[in-house]
Amino acid sequence: MLIRGGVSILSLVIIFLPRSYPPEVFFLDVGQADASLVQQGDFQMLIDTGRNSDILTELKKAMKPLDKRIEVVIITHMDLDHAGGLVSILQEYEVTYIFSTGRRSTSEYYKILSSLIKQKATPYYTLRKGDVIQVKDIFLKVIFPDNDWVLHPHLNETSLVFELRVKDVSFLYTGDISIYVENALDVGKIDVLKVAHHGSKYSSSEEFLARTRPEIAVISSGKNSYGHPTPEVLDRLKSIGAVIYRTDQVGSIRVDP
């Protein structure tokens, strides 16, 4: 269920396996890109889609073989390394809802994606600070951006940032935000941090990490020319005692809350 301002505006009608079916959180190995799958029973929430059709290989490993539906897809922002796999997903799976910031892109890929969403008649909704999605043991609350911040000219700085709680474990998803946005976030201690911008030195500041103090830091990265994850970020994470997991070193990462 999505709740905005305390009023329900959308209900997700889904057939579930028994409630005792445990939730799972995956950070998928999609190279220098982002994709994370949260699932419980027959419900799947995909957060970002990687750069291309490589996402399909990872989804087939994580999902049940006969499950061809993904109930929720959330795109933190429309850069290719976060939204580039969505066309392949829409061609392979039935997607019930798509959520993003509503920011458009001038890329040719975005035009193709927009056309396919219309062709499939897939409901598309924008998310803003304060919005909530809750299904079974999965609770998501958007903490950024608000209606003003989403107009920022740099697309990375408009990334959706949200706290995901799965049972008693808290995850913070940060898209590609920089220190500039980190300083504006109202967030405290969390358990698992999806490190912003693949470990860029311009994110994950000392002040931000001192506030959030994650026990686990997940970095989604692959072969790249940017030096991600940077030594500066790795050192800052180590200095607070975070255990670091990198998809470029260990492949897809599964968390069982």
C-alpha atoms as one frame of an Amber mdcrd trajectory, in Angstrom:
protein
   0.000   0.000   0.000   1.273   3.449  -0.899   0.359   6.203   1.522   0.874
   9.895   0.848   0.121  12.402   3.561  -1.642   9.732   5.608  -4.234   9.029
   2.884  -4.111   5.780   0.938  -3.922   6.515  -2.800  -3.055   3.066  -4.082
  -3.576  -0.530  -3.031  -1.432  -3.354  -4.332  -3.645  -6.384  -4.954  -1.310
  -9.379  -4.932  -1.676 -13.112  -4.292   0.927 -14.125  -1.707   2.400 -17.323
  -0.409   1.837 -17.806   3.353   2.902 -14.867   5.516   5.602 -16.978   7.172
   7.485 -17.055   3.868  10.725 -15.158   4.697  11.729 -11.923   2.965  14.998
 -11.639   1.034  17.051  -8.667  -0.145  19.476  -9.021  -3.053  22.032  -6.552
  -4.354  22.468  -7.832  -7.876  25.732  -7.997  -9.793  25.009  -5.871 -12.854
  28.474  -4.392 -13.396  29.008  -0.646 -13.042  25.326  -0.083 -12.359  22.662
  -0.511  -9.656  19.944  -3.113  -9.125  18.442  -4.559  -5.946  15.634  -7.095
  -5.532  13.431  -7.295  -2.441  11.054 -10.237  -2.366   8.731 -12.090  -0.047
   6.646 -14.955  -1.303   5.163 -13.997  -4.649   5.902 -10.290  -4.158   8.919
  -8.655  -5.805  10.167  -5.087  -5.556  12.998  -4.236  -7.944  15.007  -1.125
  -7.117  16.837   0.072 -10.235  17.433  -2.203 -13.202  21.101  -2.081 -14.130
  22.392  -0.847 -17.478  21.084  -3.451 -19.925  19.604  -6.933 -20.333  22.216
  -8.405 -17.946  19.619  -7.814 -15.220  17.545 -10.697 -16.623  20.266 -13.234
 -15.835  20.412 -12.122 -12.202  16.635 -12.047 -11.791  16.328 -15.591 -13.075
  18.793 -16.714 -10.394  16.909 -14.950  -7.571  13.254 -15.466  -8.567  11.223
 -18.635  -8.874  11.426 -20.087 -12.420   7.699 -19.757 -13.174   7.304 -16.272
 -11.670   6.960 -13.844 -14.590   5.565 -10.901 -12.651   7.361  -8.107 -10.807
   4.893  -6.140  -8.721   6.928  -2.978  -8.108   9.825  -1.410 -10.012  11.417
   1.686  -8.483  13.846   3.768 -10.536  15.917   6.098  -8.353  16.722   8.282
 -11.366  16.754   7.928 -15.133  20.491   7.564 -15.769  21.240   4.580 -18.004
  23.118   2.647 -15.293  19.997   2.692 -13.095  17.164   2.505 -15.648  18.821
   0.884 -18.668  17.507  -2.617 -17.981  13.857  -1.613 -17.676  13.056  -2.099
 -21.374  14.291  -5.698 -21.197  12.316  -6.257 -17.989   9.100  -4.932 -19.513
   9.603  -7.255 -22.467  10.277 -10.297 -20.259   8.032  -9.726 -17.201   4.622
  -8.335 -16.387   5.261  -5.247 -14.239   2.367  -4.093 -12.056   3.633  -0.619
 -11.055   6.588   1.624 -11.868   7.680   4.396  -9.494  10.274   7.114 -10.010
  10.816  10.837  -9.473   9.007  11.941 -12.618  12.149  13.614 -13.974  12.480
  13.208 -17.713  15.586  12.542 -19.779  16.504  13.685 -23.291  18.230  10.399
 -24.127  17.076   8.168 -26.979  16.743   5.326 -24.488  14.278   7.335 -22.385
  12.125   7.913 -25.474  12.075   4.168 -26.189  11.296   3.394 -22.551   8.477
   5.946 -22.344   6.916   4.569 -25.505   7.064   0.998 -24.176   5.508   1.983
 -20.824   2.617   3.574 -22.715   2.289   0.570 -25.022   2.158  -1.807 -22.051
  -0.173   0.564 -20.165   1.942   0.060 -17.049   0.851   2.437 -14.240   3.622
   4.964 -13.518   3.678   7.036 -10.322   6.019   9.628  -8.886   7.398   9.398
  -5.362   8.255  12.280  -3.026   9.531  12.753   0.492   7.080  11.239   2.981
   5.580   8.653   0.619   5.341   5.118   1.956   5.023   1.672   0.368   4.198
  -1.213   2.711   3.635  -4.840   1.747   3.775  -7.599   4.371   7.175  -7.375
   6.167   8.505  -4.779   3.705   8.200  -1.088   4.600   9.661   1.695   2.462
   9.655   5.408   3.318  10.917   8.061   0.914  13.115  10.701   2.571  14.246
  12.579  -0.551  13.558  14.512  -2.783  10.753  16.943  -2.071   9.000  18.979
  -4.758  11.718  21.661  -4.741  14.785  19.414  -4.780  13.491  17.320  -7.670
  13.979  20.360  -9.933  17.751  20.418  -9.311  19.545  20.598 -12.696  21.892
  17.673 -11.941  19.990  14.405 -12.312  22.113  12.537  -9.757  21.111  15.034
  -7.072  17.435  14.245  -7.662  17.860  10.514  -6.934  15.207   8.882  -4.796
  16.573   8.213  -1.312  14.572   5.966   0.972  14.780   3.860   4.071  13.688
   0.280   3.588  12.769  -1.765   6.646  12.493  -5.502   6.228  11.370  -7.001
   9.530  13.847  -5.473  12.011  16.630  -4.591   9.543  16.965  -1.086   8.063
  18.467  -0.409   4.636  19.265   3.015   3.182  19.184   3.369  -0.610  20.983
   6.470  -1.858  20.982   6.386  -5.667  23.790   8.599  -6.984  23.552  11.491
  -4.529  26.599  13.481  -3.467  27.716  14.935  -0.139  25.679  18.021  -1.064
  22.433  16.043  -0.749  23.637  13.845   2.111  23.888  16.981   4.257  20.192
  17.698   3.611  18.903  14.256   4.605  16.974  13.687   7.810  18.276  10.229
   8.626  19.827   8.491  11.613  21.298   5.078  12.394  20.751   2.361   9.810
  21.933  -1.241   9.496  22.781  -1.580   5.793  23.912   1.223   3.483  23.696
   0.953  -0.284  26.693   3.197  -0.865  25.906   6.161  -3.110  27.231   6.515
  -6.652  29.172   3.230  -6.725  31.663   4.490  -4.145  32.437   7.914  -5.611
  34.689  10.075  -3.425  32.075  12.823  -3.665  29.618  10.770  -1.581  29.656
   8.960   1.787  31.151  11.833   3.762  32.563  11.412   7.262  29.671  13.450
   8.702  27.050  11.364   6.884  28.617   8.082   7.975  28.892   9.333  11.556
  25.114   9.931  11.552  24.081   6.694   9.856  26.805   4.356  11.210  25.951
   1.387   8.966  27.124  -2.025  10.100  27.192  -3.241   6.494  28.052  -1.203
   3.392  27.174  -2.588  -0.046  28.908  -1.151  -3.102  27.463  -1.928  -6.517
  30.251  -1.504  -9.051  32.065  -3.128 -11.946  34.866  -2.391 -14.364  35.000
   1.393 -14.800  37.288   4.310 -15.607  36.247   6.401 -12.578  38.188   4.476
  -9.950  34.984   3.393  -8.190  34.918   2.521  -5.401  37.520   5.098  -4.453
  40.125   4.570  -1.717  38.758   7.617   0.120  35.299   6.075   0.505  36.655
   2.659   1.432  38.799   4.268   4.148  35.855   6.270   5.503  33.693   3.146
   5.671  36.436   1.176   7.394  36.971   3.967   9.925  33.417   3.498  11.305
  33.775  -0.288  11.389  31.418  -1.066   8.502  31.782  -4.468   6.853  32.124
  -3.804   3.113  30.662  -6.030   0.413  31.332  -5.247  -3.260  29.508  -6.791
  -6.201  32.658  -6.466  -8.334  34.418  -8.797  -5.872  31.778 -11.226  -4.622
  29.000 -11.010  -7.229  25.358 -10.702  -6.172  24.801 -10.259  -2.434  21.874
 -11.754  -0.533  20.662 -10.489   2.838  18.153 -12.508   4.869  16.696 -10.096
   7.481
